[in-house]
Amino acid sequence: MHSATAFAPASVGNIGVGFDILGHTIDGPGDRARVRRIDAPKVRIAEIRNQTVALPTEAERNTAGAALIALREALALPFGFEVELDKGIPYGSGMGGSAASAVAALVAANALLESPLPHAALYPFALAGEAVASGGYHGDNVGAMLLGGIALATPERVLRVPAPATWHCVLVHPDAALETRRAREALKGAYALTEFVAQSAHLALLLCGCHLGDASLVRAGLADVLIEPRRAPLIPGFARVKQAALDHGALGASISGAGPSVFAWFDSLAAAIAAAPAMRAGFAEAGLASESFVSPVNGPAASLVA
């Protein structure tokens, strides 16, 4: 093979209580990357289509390019790659757009290797790519995209977290953008020790609930007391959208990634479908149009499409 195309799905970063370490994919939107082997020992970004803002085409400044540079260097590859990206995730949406480009490029390039690596082995290179956009090695989005479903991601490893197939997510994306770096600025300042203890307990309850398939534990744990209070003011209508989800029986709701998208978990597909219009109405009350996606919490992994 001299070229391959891969698709990486959108994702919910943090899942509220798992800041930078927990994420899951959603079925629907995503990015595509077409990667071609070239003789020159370098990485080139040939084209980026469907972009709403000008994204870097210098490989070292582009998440897909940086990921492939890391792959080339680690494996000492004698050849290089040329990449074409088709963006399907809006910029600054909180849906893992920068991560998706990196992961899609890696999965496509991996298929062009003489001995392709397991997806989990691509994780360090995906981290290197994501760092270009986020400013740090945060694996919550890329880990979930590589493995599918819910992922627990640290700088050193990524693990799949099980959850019942009946659990579904509603992701609502308003017609607005919130840059990750700006959202991180809102997190500066001191935090109380009691807040850390509460957040740790909530994360533990969420993970136990997922492993045991116990919705009551997730309902008790999916409540972010550290990050959400500081970022919520950046998202018009957030409180209305979250309350609409809870009024429809959500196990919990919070900000997807850095925002402005909002997600909620439900214990059934029917409940998720019923809640989606009410959540969109919450943004409408704040003067924002929005679109919603309903997906199993166990969303798909990145995969080859050609």
Rosetta blueprint (number, residue, H / E / L):
1 M L
2 H L
3 S E
4 A E
5 T E
6 A E
7 F E
8 A E
9 P E
10 A E
11 S E
12 V E
13 G E
14 N L
15 I L
16 G L
17 V L
18 G L
19 F L
20 D L
21 I L
22 L E
23 G E
24 H E
25 T E
26 I E
27 D E
28 G E
29 P E
30 G E
31 D E
32 R E
33 A E
34 R E
35 V E
36 R E
37 R E
38 I E
39 D L
40 A L
41 P L
42 K L
43 V E
44 R E
45 I E
46 A E
47 E E
48 I E
49 R E
50 N L
51 Q L
52 T L
53 V L
54 A L
55 L L
56 P L
57 T L
58 E L
59 A H
60 E H
61 R H
62 N L
63 T H
64 A H
65 G H
66 A H
67 A H
68 L H
69 I H
70 A H
71 L H
72 R H
73 E H
74 A H
75 L H
76 A L
77 L L
78 P L
79 F L
80 G E
81 F E
82 E E
83 V E
84 E E
85 L E
86 D E
87 K L
88 G L
89 I L
90 P L
91 Y L
92 G L
93 S L
94 G L
95 M L
96 G L
97 G H
98 S H
99 A H
100 A H
101 S H
102 A H
103 V H
104 A H
105 A H
106 L H
107 V H
108 A H
109 A H
110 N H
111 A L
112 L L
113 L L
114 E L
115 S L
116 P L
117 L L
118 P L
119 H H
120 A H
121 A H
122 L H
123 Y H
124 P H
125 F H
126 A H
127 L H
128 A H
129 G H
130 E H
131 A H
132 V H
133 A H
134 S H
135 G L
136 G L
137 Y L
138 H L
139 G L
140 D H
141 N H
142 V H
143 G H
144 A H
145 M H
146 L H
147 L H
148 G L
149 G L
150 I E
151 A E
152 L E
153 A E
154 T L
155 P L
156 E L
157 R L
158 V E
159 L E
160 R E
161 V E
162 P L
163 A L
164 P L
165 A L
166 T L
167 W L
168 H E
169 C E
170 V E
171 L E
172 V E
173 H E
174 P E
175 D L
176 A L
177 A L
178 L L
179 E L
180 T H
181 R H
182 R H
183 A H
184 R H
185 E H
186 A L
187 L L
188 K L
189 G L
190 A L
191 Y L
192 A L
193 L H
194 T H
195 E H
196 F H
197 V H
198 A H
199 Q H
200 S H
201 A H
202 H H
203 L H
204 A H
205 L H
206 L H
207 L H
208 C H
209 G H
210 C H
211 H H
212 L H
213 G L
214 D L
215 A H
216 S H
217 L H
218 V H
219 R H
220 A H
221 G H
222 L L
223 A L
224 D L
225 V L
226 L L
227 I L
228 E H
229 P H
230 R H
231 R H
232 A H
233 P H
234 L H
235 I L
236 P L
237 G L
238 F H
239 A H
240 R H
241 V H
242 K H
243 Q H
244 A H
245 A H
246 L H
247 D H
248 H L
249 G L
250 A L
251 L L
252 G E
253 A E
254 S E
255 I E
256 S L
257 G L
258 A L
259 G L
260 P L
261 S L
262 V E
263 F E
264 A E
265 W E
266 F E
267 D L
268 S L
269 L H
270 A H
271 A H
272 A H
273 I H
274 A H
275 A H
276 A H
277 P H
278 A H
279 M H
280 R H
281 A H
282 G H
283 F H
284 A H
285 E H
286 A L
287 G L
288 L L
289 A L
290 S E
291 E E
292 S E
293 F E
294 V E
295 S E
296 P E
297 V L
298 N L
299 G L
300 P L
301 A L
302 A L
303 S E
304 L E
305 V L
306 A L
